[in-house]
Amino acid sequence: MRRSQATDARKKDTREKIELGGLIAKAGLRYEKRALLLGLLIDASQRIKGDDAERARLTAIGAEAFGRDGE
């Protein structure tokens, strides 16, 4: 029996949320209040709009953090 598209969509959504939560933990923010986390994300979203240099700077920081996974 084939799974329904709704079930597949829910599983994909759940997997994405788990991955996003993992990013919060990797950034060392696991124990911060949700309001603070949301504020950080909203602020970052506003700062990167139309600012390619800021987007590149933050991307480099993230890429470096991912690169340390193998250490």
N, CA, C and O atoms as a Maestro MAE file, in Angstrom:
{
 s_m_m2io_version
 :::
 2.0.0
}

f_m_ct {
 s_m_title
 :::
 protein
 m_atom[284] {
  # First column is atom index #
  i_m_mmod_type
  r_m_x_coord
  r_m_y_coord
  r_m_z_coord
  i_m_residue_number
  s_m_chain_name
  s_m_pdb_residue_name
  s_m_pdb_atom_name
  i_m_atomic_number
  :::
  1 25 0.837 -1.189 0.000 1 A "MET " " N  " 7
  2 3 0.000 0.000 0.000 1 A "MET " " CA " 6
  3 2 0.882 1.253 0.000 1 A "MET " " C  " 6
  4 15 1.802 1.369 0.810 1 A "MET " " O  " 8
  5 25 0.602 2.172 -0.894 2 A "ARG " " N  " 7
  6 3 1.403 3.398 -1.027 2 A "ARG " " CA " 6
  7 2 0.955 4.422 0.010 2 A "ARG " " C  " 6
  8 15 -0.235 4.635 0.242 2 A "ARG " " O  " 8
  9 25 1.966 5.047 0.625 3 A "ARG " " N  " 7
  10 3 1.644 6.117 1.578 3 A "ARG " " CA " 6
  11 2 1.015 7.290 0.865 3 A "ARG " " C  " 6
  12 15 1.315 7.565 -0.297 3 A "ARG " " O  " 8
  13 25 0.158 7.961 1.556 4 A "SER " " N  " 7
  14 3 -0.508 9.121 0.948 4 A "SER " " CA " 6
  15 2 0.461 10.290 0.835 4 A "SER " " C  " 6
  16 15 1.462 10.357 1.547 4 A "SER " " O  " 8
  17 25 0.153 11.185 -0.050 5 A "GLN " " N  " 7
  18 3 0.978 12.377 -0.220 5 A "GLN " " CA " 6
  19 2 0.965 13.234 1.033 5 A "GLN " " C  " 6
  20 15 1.963 13.878 1.356 5 A "GLN " " O  " 8
  21 25 -0.162 13.247 1.743 6 A "ALA " " N  " 7
  22 3 -0.240 14.028 2.980 6 A "ALA " " CA " 6
  23 2 0.715 13.463 4.023 6 A "ALA " " C  " 6
  24 15 1.371 14.220 4.740 6 A "ALA " " O  " 8
  25 25 0.798 12.135 4.112 7 A "THR " " N  " 7
  26 3 1.718 11.507 5.070 7 A "THR " " CA " 6
  27 2 3.155 11.835 4.700 7 A "THR " " C  " 6
  28 15 3.959 12.166 5.571 7 A "THR " " O  " 8
  29 25 3.485 11.749 3.422 8 A "ASP " " N  " 7
  30 3 4.830 12.082 2.959 8 A "ASP " " CA " 6
  31 2 5.166 13.543 3.259 8 A "ASP " " C  " 6
  32 15 6.283 13.851 3.674 8 A "ASP " " O  " 8
  33 25 4.216 14.430 3.052 9 A "ALA " " N  " 7
  34 3 4.441 15.854 3.313 9 A "ALA " " CA " 6
  35 2 4.663 16.102 4.798 9 A "ALA " " C  " 6
  36 15 5.520 16.904 5.169 9 A "ALA " " O  " 8
  37 25 3.905 15.426 5.649 10 A "ARG " " N  " 7
  38 3 4.086 15.577 7.101 10 A "ARG " " CA " 6
  39 2 5.451 15.075 7.537 10 A "ARG " " C  " 6
  40 15 6.106 15.700 8.372 10 A "ARG " " O  " 8
  41 25 5.881 13.962 6.986 11 A "LYS " " N  " 7
  42 3 7.200 13.414 7.339 11 A "LYS " " CA " 6
  43 2 8.311 14.357 6.901 11 A "LYS " " C  " 6
  44 15 9.273 14.578 7.636 11 A "LYS " " O  " 8
  45 25 8.176 14.911 5.702 12 A "LYS " " N  " 7
  46 3 9.174 15.865 5.217 12 A "LYS " " CA " 6
  47 2 9.220 17.095 6.118 12 A "LYS " " C  " 6
  48 15 10.299 17.574 6.467 12 A "LYS " " O  " 8
  49 25 8.051 17.603 6.493 13 A "ASP " " N  " 7
  50 3 7.963 18.772 7.373 13 A "ASP " " CA " 6
  51 2 8.611 18.478 8.727 13 A "ASP " " C  " 6
  52 15 9.357 19.302 9.255 13 A "ASP " " O  " 8
  53 25 8.326 17.319 9.274 14 A "THR " " N  " 7
  54 3 8.906 16.933 10.567 14 A "THR " " CA " 6
  55 2 10.424 16.836 10.471 14 A "THR " " C  " 6
  56 15 11.132 17.314 11.357 14 A "THR " " O  " 8
  57 25 10.926 16.223 9.409 15 A "ARG " " N  " 7
  58 3 12.379 16.088 9.219 15 A "ARG " " CA " 6
  59 2 13.046 17.457 9.130 15 A "ARG " " C  " 6
  60 15 14.105 17.674 9.719 15 A "ARG " " O  " 8
  61 25 12.422 18.391 8.387 16 A "GLU " " N  " 7
  62 3 12.979 19.743 8.267 16 A "GLU " " CA " 6
  63 2 13.024 20.449 9.617 16 A "GLU " " C  " 6
  64 15 14.005 21.123 9.933 16 A "GLU " " O  " 8
  65 25 11.966 20.298 10.416 17 A "LYS " " N  " 7
  66 3 11.935 20.934 11.733 17 A "LYS " " CA " 6
  67 2 13.003 20.356 12.648 17 A "LYS " " C  " 6
  68 15 13.632 21.094 13.406 17 A "LYS " " O  " 8
  69 25 13.215 19.058 12.587 18 A "ILE " " N  " 7
  70 3 14.264 18.432 13.399 18 A "ILE " " CA " 6
  71 2 15.629 18.967 12.985 18 A "ILE " " C  " 6
  72 15 16.464 19.273 13.837 18 A "ILE " " O  " 8
  73 25 15.855 19.078 11.686 19 A "GLU " " N  " 7
  74 3 17.134 19.613 11.201 19 A "GLU " " CA " 6
  75 2 17.333 21.056 11.658 19 A "GLU " " C  " 6
  76 15 18.437 21.431 12.052 19 A "GLU " " O  " 8
  77 25 16.283 21.862 11.609 20 A "LEU " " N  " 7
  78 3 16.389 23.256 12.056 20 A "LEU " " CA " 6
  79 2 16.676 23.327 13.547 20 A "LEU " " C  " 6
  80 15 17.464 24.164 13.987 20 A "LEU " " O  " 8
  81 25 16.047 22.462 14.325 21 A "GLY " " N  " 7
  82 3 16.343 22.398 15.755 21 A "GLY " " CA " 6
  83 2 17.793 22.029 16.003 21 A "GLY " " C  " 6
  84 15 18.423 22.533 16.934 21 A "GLY " " O  " 8
  85 25 18.315 21.153 15.172 22 A "GLY " " N  " 7
  86 3 19.725 20.776 15.278 22 A "GLY " " CA " 6
  87 2 20.652 21.960 15.045 22 A "GLY " " C  " 6
  88 15 21.708 22.060 15.670 22 A "GLY " " O  " 8
  89 25 20.261 22.848 14.153 23 A "LEU " " N  " 7
  90 3 21.066 24.047 13.917 23 A "LEU " " CA " 6
  91 2 21.101 24.943 15.148 23 A "LEU " " C  " 6
  92 15 22.139 25.519 15.476 23 A "LEU " " O  " 8
  93 25 19.970 25.058 15.825 24 A "ILE " " N  " 7
  94 3 19.913 25.848 17.055 24 A "ILE " " CA " 6
  95 2 20.873 25.255 18.090 24 A "ILE " " C  " 6
  96 15 21.628 25.981 18.736 24 A "ILE " " O  " 8
  97 25 20.834 23.935 18.239 25 A "ALA " " N  " 7
  98 3 21.722 23.265 19.197 25 A "ALA " " CA " 6
  99 2 23.178 23.451 18.792 25 A "ALA " " C  " 6
  100 15 24.022 23.735 19.642 25 A "ALA " " O  " 8
  101 25 23.486 23.295 17.501 26 A "LYS " " N  " 7
  102 3 24.860 23.427 17.020 26 A "LYS " " CA " 6
  103 2 25.403 24.836 17.256 26 A "LYS " " C  " 6
  104 15 26.598 25.019 17.486 26 A "LYS " " O  " 8
  105 25 24.527 25.815 17.197 27 A "ALA " " N  " 7
  106 3 24.944 27.208 17.422 27 A "ALA " " CA " 6
  107 2 25.154 27.512 18.906 27 A "ALA " " C  " 6
  108 15 25.573 28.612 19.263 27 A "ALA " " O  " 8
  109 25 24.860 26.532 19.770 28 A "GLY " " N  " 7
  110 3 25.055 26.745 21.201 28 A "GLY " " CA " 6
  111 2 23.909 27.494 21.853 28 A "GLY " " C  " 6
  112 15 24.078 28.098 22.912 28 A "GLY " " O  " 8
  113 25 22.741 27.458 21.221 29 A "LEU " " N  " 7
  114 3 21.602 28.231 21.706 29 A "LEU " " CA " 6
  115 2 20.474 27.353 22.255 29 A "LEU " " C  " 6
  116 15 19.353 27.826 22.441 29 A "LEU " " O  " 8
  117 25 20.765 26.107 22.508 30 A "ARG " " N  " 7
  118 3 19.745 25.141 22.925 30 A "ARG " " CA " 6
  119 2 18.928 25.603 24.120 30 A "ARG " " C  " 6
  120 15 17.726 25.343 24.173 30 A "ARG " " O  " 8
  121 25 19.538 26.274 25.066 31 A "TYR " " N  " 7
  122 3 18.849 26.609 26.315 31 A "TYR " " CA " 6
  123 2 18.355 28.051 26.383 31 A "TYR " " C  " 6
  124 15 17.927 28.520 27.438 31 A "TYR " " O  " 8
  125 25 18.418 28.744 25.258 32 A "GLU " " N  " 7
  126 3 17.919 30.125 25.228 32 A "GLU " " CA " 6
  127 2 16.396 30.126 25.101 32 A "GLU " " C  " 6
  128 15 15.800 29.158 24.630 32 A "GLU " " O  " 8
  129 25 15.784 31.218 25.526 33 A "LYS " " N  " 7
  130 3 14.338 31.345 25.436 33 A "LYS " " CA " 6
  131 2 13.911 31.433 23.969 33 A "LYS " " C  " 6
  132 15 14.622 31.985 23.128 33 A "LYS " " O  " 8
  133 25 12.747 30.881 23.690 34 A "ARG " " N  " 7
  134 3 12.235 30.893 22.311 34 A "ARG " " CA " 6
  135 2 12.078 32.304 21.779 34 A "ARG " " C  " 6
  136 15 12.341 32.548 20.602 34 A "ARG " " O  " 8
  137 25 11.657 33.237 22.616 35 A "ALA " " N  " 7
  138 3 11.489 34.622 22.160 35 A "ALA " " CA " 6
  139 2 12.825 35.202 21.707 35 A "ALA " " C  " 6
  140 15 12.879 35.927 20.714 35 A "ALA " " O  " 8
  141 25 13.890 34.892 22.418 36 A "LEU " " N  " 7
  142 3 15.213 35.372 22.024 36 A "LEU " " CA " 6
  143 2 15.616 34.759 20.688 36 A "LEU " " C  " 6
  144 15 16.107 35.461 19.804 36 A "LEU " " O  " 8
  145 25 15.412 33.462 20.543 37 A "LEU " " N  " 7
  146 3 15.776 32.802 19.296 37 A "LEU " " CA " 6
  147 2 15.020 33.388 18.115 37 A "LEU " " C  " 6
  148 15 15.601 33.642 17.059 37 A "LEU " " O  " 8
  149 25 13.736 33.600 18.295 38 A "LEU " " N  " 7
  150 3 12.940 34.188 17.224 38 A "LEU " " CA " 6
  151 2 13.418 35.606 16.913 38 A "LEU " " C  " 6
  152 15 13.505 35.994 15.748 38 A "LEU " " O  " 8
  153 25 13.724 36.372 17.949 39 A "GLY " " N  " 7
  154 3 14.249 37.724 17.742 39 A "GLY " " CA " 6
  155 2 15.553 37.719 16.966 39 A "GLY " " C  " 6
  156 15 15.754 38.545 16.076 39 A "GLY " " O  " 8
  157 25 16.440 36.790 17.300 40 A "LEU " " N  " 7
  158 3 17.709 36.673 16.571 40 A "LEU " " CA " 6
  159 2 17.465 36.371 15.096 40 A "LEU " " C  " 6
  160 15 18.084 36.973 14.218 40 A "LEU " " O  " 8
  161 25 16.574 35.451 14.838 41 A "LEU " " N  " 7
  162 3 16.298 35.053 13.462 41 A "LEU " " CA " 6
  163 2 15.629 36.179 12.673 41 A "LEU " " C  " 6
  164 15 15.961 36.400 11.508 41 A "LEU " " O  " 8
  165 25 14.702 36.880 13.290 42 A "ILE " " N  " 7
  166 3 14.046 38.006 12.614 42 A "ILE " " CA " 6
  167 2 15.059 39.101 12.318 42 A "ILE " " C  " 6
  168 15 15.063 39.665 11.223 42 A "ILE " " O  " 8
  169 25 15.913 39.404 13.280 43 A "ASP " " N  " 7
  170 3 16.936 40.431 13.084 43 A "ASP " " CA " 6
  171 2 17.884 40.037 11.953 43 A "ASP " " C  " 6
  172 15 18.215 40.859 11.098 43 A "ASP " " O  " 8
  173 25 18.313 38.792 11.955 44 A "ALA " " N  " 7
  174 3 19.228 38.326 10.906 44 A "ALA " " CA " 6
  175 2 18.547 38.380 9.544 44 A "ALA " " C  " 6
  176 15 19.165 38.770 8.553 44 A "ALA " " O  " 8
  177 25 17.282 37.991 9.492 45 A "SER " " N  " 7
  178 3 16.539 38.030 8.235 45 A "SER " " CA " 6
  179 2 16.489 39.448 7.679 45 A "SER " " C  " 6
  180 15 16.665 39.656 6.478 45 A "SER " " O  " 8
  181 25 16.253 40.410 8.543 46 A "GLN " " N  " 7
  182 3 16.192 41.809 8.105 46 A "GLN " " CA " 6
  183 2 17.572 42.307 7.676 46 A "GLN " " C  " 6
  184 15 17.687 43.076 6.721 46 A "GLN " " O  " 8
  185 25 18.626 41.866 8.387 47 A "ARG " " N  " 7
  186 3 19.974 42.340 8.058 47 A "ARG " " CA " 6
  187 2 20.486 41.810 6.737 47 A "ARG " " C  " 6
  188 15 21.255 42.491 6.058 47 A "ARG " " O  " 8
  189 25 20.076 40.603 6.352 48 A "ILE " " N  " 7
  190 3 20.610 40.040 5.114 48 A "ILE " " CA " 6
  191 2 19.829 40.448 3.867 48 A "ILE " " C  " 6
  192 15 20.304 40.249 2.748 48 A "ILE " " O  " 8
  193 25 18.650 41.010 4.046 49 A "LYS " " N  " 7
  194 3 17.867 41.441 2.882 49 A "LYS " " CA " 6
  195 2 18.604 42.558 2.149 49 A "LYS " " C  " 6
  196 15 18.807 43.646 2.687 49 A "LYS " " O  " 8
  197 25 18.991 42.272 0.936 50 A "GLY " " N  " 7
  198 3 19.666 43.271 0.120 50 A "GLY " " CA " 6
  199 2 21.105 43.545 0.522 50 A "GLY " " C  " 6
  200 15 21.726 44.469 -0.004 50 A "GLY " " O  " 8
  201 25 21.643 42.761 1.441 51 A "ASP " " N  " 7
  202 3 23.023 42.981 1.892 51 A "ASP " " CA " 6
  203 2 23.831 41.719 1.597 51 A "ASP " " C  " 6
  204 15 23.969 40.832 2.439 51 A "ASP " " O  " 8
  205 25 24.357 41.670 0.380 52 A "ASP " " N  " 7
  206 3 25.104 40.483 -0.038 52 A "ASP " " CA " 6
  207 2 26.362 40.264 0.798 52 A "ASP " " C  " 6
  208 15 26.766 39.122 1.015 52 A "ASP " " O  " 8
  209 25 26.979 41.333 1.265 53 A "ALA " " N  " 7
  210 3 28.189 41.195 2.077 53 A "ALA " " CA " 6
  211 2 27.860 40.537 3.425 53 A "ALA " " C  " 6
  212 15 28.593 39.664 3.889 53 A "ALA " " O  " 8
  213 25 26.768 40.957 4.041 54 A "GLU " " N  " 7
  214 3 26.368 40.364 5.325 54 A "GLU " " CA " 6
  215 2 25.954 38.912 5.128 54 A "GLU " " C  " 6
  216 15 26.278 38.055 5.951 54 A "GLU " " O  " 8
  217 25 25.249 38.636 4.056 55 A "ARG " " N  " 7
  218 3 24.860 37.257 3.746 55 A "ARG " " CA " 6
  219 2 26.106 36.387 3.570 55 A "ARG " " C  " 6
  220 15 26.162 35.272 4.089 55 A "ARG " " O  " 8
  221 25 27.098 36.890 2.845 56 A "ALA " " N  " 7
  222 3 28.334 36.137 2.612 56 A "ALA " " CA " 6
  223 2 29.096 35.935 3.926 56 A "ALA " " C  " 6
  224 15 29.636 34.856 4.172 56 A "ALA " " O  " 8
  225 25 29.138 36.961 4.760 57 A "ARG " " N  " 7
  226 3 29.840 36.855 6.047 57 A "ARG " " CA " 6
  227 2 29.207 35.781 6.919 57 A "ARG " " C  " 6
  228 15 29.915 34.953 7.493 57 A "ARG " " O  " 8
  229 25 27.897 35.785 7.022 58 A "LEU " " N  " 7
  230 3 27.212 34.800 7.855 58 A "LEU " " CA " 6
  231 2 27.304 33.394 7.259 58 A "LEU " " C  " 6
  232 15 27.401 32.412 7.994 58 A "LEU " " O  " 8
  233 25 27.275 33.302 5.941 59 A "THR " " N  " 7
  234 3 27.428 32.009 5.281 59 A "THR " " CA " 6
  235 2 28.808 31.426 5.573 59 A "THR " " C  " 6
  236 15 28.936 30.223 5.804 59 A "THR " " O  " 8
  237 25 29.836 32.263 5.564 60 A "ALA " " N  " 7
  238 3 31.191 31.792 5.858 60 A "ALA " " CA " 6
  239 2 31.306 31.289 7.290 60 A "ALA " " C  " 6
  240 15 31.961 30.278 7.544 60 A "ALA " " O  " 8
  241 25 30.679 31.984 8.217 61 A "ILE " " N  " 7
  242 3 30.686 31.543 9.620 61 A "ILE " " CA " 6
  243 2 30.017 30.173 9.738 61 A "ILE " " C  " 6
  244 15 30.539 29.279 10.405 61 A "ILE " " O  " 8
  245 25 28.873 30.011 9.094 62 A "GLY " " N  " 7
  246 3 28.170 28.737 9.141 62 A "GLY " " CA " 6
  247 2 28.939 27.619 8.471 62 A "GLY " " C  " 6
  248 15 28.999 26.505 8.992 62 A "GLY " " O  " 8
  249 25 29.528 27.904 7.321 63 A "ALA " " N  " 7
  250 3 30.308 26.887 6.610 63 A "ALA " " CA " 6
  251 2 31.499 26.439 7.443 63 A "ALA " " C  " 6
  252 15 31.839 25.256 7.457 63 A "ALA " " O  " 8
  253 25 32.135 27.375 8.135 64 A "GLU " " N  " 7
  254 3 33.253 27.015 9.006 64 A "GLU " " CA " 6
  255 2 32.786 26.107 10.143 64 A "GLU " " C  " 6
  256 15 33.462 25.136 10.484 64 A "GLU " " O  " 8
  257 25 31.650 26.419 10.718 65 A "ALA " " N  " 7
  258 3 31.114 25.587 11.800 65 A "ALA " " CA " 6
  259 2 30.797 24.173 11.305 65 A "ALA " " C  " 6
  260 15 31.074 23.196 12.001 65 A "ALA " " O  " 8
  261 25 30.221 24.063 10.113 66 A "PHE " " N  " 7
  262 3 29.954 22.743 9.545 66 A "PHE " " CA " 6
  263 2 31.250 22.009 9.253 66 A "PHE " " C  " 6
  264 15 31.330 20.790 9.407 66 A "PHE " " O  " 8
  265 25 32.264 22.752 8.831 67 A "GLY " " N  " 7
  266 3 33.560 22.143 8.534 67 A "GLY " " CA " 6
  267 2 34.229 21.548 9.757 67 A "GLY " " C  " 6
  268 15 35.024 20.616 9.635 67 A "GLY " " O  " 8
  269 25 33.920 22.071 10.934 68 A "ARG " " N  " 7
  270 3 34.504 21.548 12.170 68 A "ARG " " CA " 6
  271 2 33.848 20.237 12.609 68 A "ARG " " C  " 6
  272 15 34.327 19.593 13.543 68 A "ARG " " O  " 8
  273 25 32.768 19.838 11.954 69 A "ASP " " N  " 7
  274 3 32.080 18.605 12.326 69 A "ASP " " CA " 6
  275 2 33.017 17.402 12.251 69 A "ASP " " C  " 6
  276 15 32.897 16.469 13.045 69 A "ASP " " O  " 8
  277 25 33.934 17.422 11.312 70 A "GLY " " N  " 7
  278 3 34.831 16.282 11.125 70 A "GLY " " CA " 6
  279 2 35.963 16.199 12.128 70 A "GLY " " C  " 6
  280 15 36.669 15.193 12.197 70 A "GLY " " O  " 8
  281 25 36.135 17.252 12.903 71 A "GLU " " N  " 7
  282 3 37.251 17.272 13.855 71 A "GLU " " CA " 6
  283 2 36.928 16.500 15.111 71 A "GLU " " C  " 6
  284 15 37.758 16.417 16.016 71 A "GLU " " O  " 8
  :::
 }
 m_bond[283] {
  # First column is bond index #
  i_m_from
  i_m_to
  i_m_order
  :::
  1 1 2 1
  2 2 3 1
  3 3 4 2
  4 3 5 1
  5 5 6 1
  6 6 7 1
  7 7 8 2
  8 7 9 1
  9 9 10 1
  10 10 11 1
  11 11 12 2
  12 11 13 1
  13 13 14 1
  14 14 15 1
  15 15 16 2
  16 15 17 1
  17 17 18 1
  18 18 19 1
  19 19 20 2
  20 19 21 1
  21 21 22 1
  22 22 23 1
  23 23 24 2
  24 23 25 1
  25 25 26 1
  26 26 27 1
  27 27 28 2
  28 27 29 1
  29 29 30 1
  30 30 31 1
  31 31 32 2
  32 31 33 1
  33 33 34 1
  34 34 35 1
  35 35 36 2
  36 35 37 1
  37 37 38 1
  38 38 39 1
  39 39 40 2
  40 39 41 1
  41 41 42 1
  42 42 43 1
  43 43 44 2
  44 43 45 1
  45 45 46 1
  46 46 47 1
  47 47 48 2
  48 47 49 1
  49 49 50 1
  50 50 51 1
  51 51 52 2
  52 51 53 1
  53 53 54 1
  54 54 55 1
  55 55 56 2
  56 55 57 1
  57 57 58 1
  58 58 59 1
  59 59 60 2
  60 59 61 1
  61 61 62 1
  62 62 63 1
  63 63 64 2
  64 63 65 1
  65 65 66 1
  66 66 67 1
  67 67 68 2
  68 67 69 1
  69 69 70 1
  70 70 71 1
  71 71 72 2
  72 71 73 1
  73 73 74 1
  74 74 75 1
  75 75 76 2
  76 75 77 1
  77 77 78 1
  78 78 79 1
  79 79 80 2
  80 79 81 1
  81 81 82 1
  82 82 83 1
  83 83 84 2
  84 83 85 1
  85 85 86 1
  86 86 87 1
  87 87 88 2
  88 87 89 1
  89 89 90 1
  90 90 91 1
  91 91 92 2
  92 91 93 1
  93 93 94 1
  94 94 95 1
  95 95 96 2
  96 95 97 1
  97 97 98 1
  98 98 99 1
  99 99 100 2
  100 99 101 1
  101 101 102 1
  102 102 103 1
  103 103 104 2
  104 103 105 1
  105 105 106 1
  106 106 107 1
  107 107 108 2
  108 107 109 1
  109 109 110 1
  110 110 111 1
  111 111 112 2
  112 111 113 1
  113 113 114 1
  114 114 115 1
  115 115 116 2
  116 115 117 1
  117 117 118 1
  118 118 119 1
  119 119 120 2
  120 119 121 1
  121 121 122 1
  122 122 123 1
  123 123 124 2
  124 123 125 1
  125 125 126 1
  126 126 127 1
  127 127 128 2
  128 127 129 1
  129 129 130 1
  130 130 131 1
  131 131 132 2
  132 131 133 1
  133 133 134 1
  134 134 135 1
  135 135 136 2
  136 135 137 1
  137 137 138 1
  138 138 139 1
  139 139 140 2
  140 139 141 1
  141 141 142 1
  142 142 143 1
  143 143 144 2
  144 143 145 1
  145 145 146 1
  146 146 147 1
  147 147 148 2
  148 147 149 1
  149 149 150 1
  150 150 151 1
  151 151 152 2
  152 151 153 1
  153 153 154 1
  154 154 155 1
  155 155 156 2
  156 155 157 1
  157 157 158 1
  158 158 159 1
  159 159 160 2
  160 159 161 1
  161 161 162 1
  162 162 163 1
  163 163 164 2
  164 163 165 1
  165 165 166 1
  166 166 167 1
  167 167 168 2
  168 167 169 1
  169 169 170 1
  170 170 171 1
  171 171 172 2
  172 171 173 1
  173 173 174 1
  174 174 175 1
  175 175 176 2
  176 175 177 1
  177 177 178 1
  178 178 179 1
  179 179 180 2
  180 179 181 1
  181 181 182 1
  182 182 183 1
  183 183 184 2
  184 183 185 1
  185 185 186 1
  186 186 187 1
  187 187 188 2
  188 187 189 1
  189 189 190 1
  190 190 191 1
  191 191 192 2
  192 191 193 1
  193 193 194 1
  194 194 195 1
  195 195 196 2
  196 195 197 1
  197 197 198 1
  198 198 199 1
  199 199 200 2
  200 199 201 1
  201 201 202 1
  202 202 203 1
  203 203 204 2
  204 203 205 1
  205 205 206 1
  206 206 207 1
  207 207 208 2
  208 207 209 1
  209 209 210 1
  210 210 211 1
  211 211 212 2
  212 211 213 1
  213 213 214 1
  214 214 215 1
  215 215 216 2
  216 215 217 1
  217 217 218 1
  218 218 219 1
  219 219 220 2
  220 219 221 1
  221 221 222 1
  222 222 223 1
  223 223 224 2
  224 223 225 1
  225 225 226 1
  226 226 227 1
  227 227 228 2
  228 227 229 1
  229 229 230 1
  230 230 231 1
  231 231 232 2
  232 231 233 1
  233 233 234 1
  234 234 235 1
  235 235 236 2
  236 235 237 1
  237 237 238 1
  238 238 239 1
  239 239 240 2
  240 239 241 1
  241 241 242 1
  242 242 243 1
  243 243 244 2
  244 243 245 1
  245 245 246 1
  246 246 247 1
  247 247 248 2
  248 247 249 1
  249 249 250 1
  250 250 251 1
  251 251 252 2
  252 251 253 1
  253 253 254 1
  254 254 255 1
  255 255 256 2
  256 255 257 1
  257 257 258 1
  258 258 259 1
  259 259 260 2
  260 259 261 1
  261 261 262 1
  262 262 263 1
  263 263 264 2
  264 263 265 1
  265 265 266 1
  266 266 267 1
  267 267 268 2
  268 267 269 1
  269 269 270 1
  270 270 271 1
  271 271 272 2
  272 271 273 1
  273 273 274 1
  274 274 275 1
  275 275 276 2
  276 275 277 1
  277 277 278 1
  278 278 279 1
  279 279 280 2
  280 279 281 1
  281 281 282 1
  282 282 283 1
  283 283 284 2
  :::
 }
}
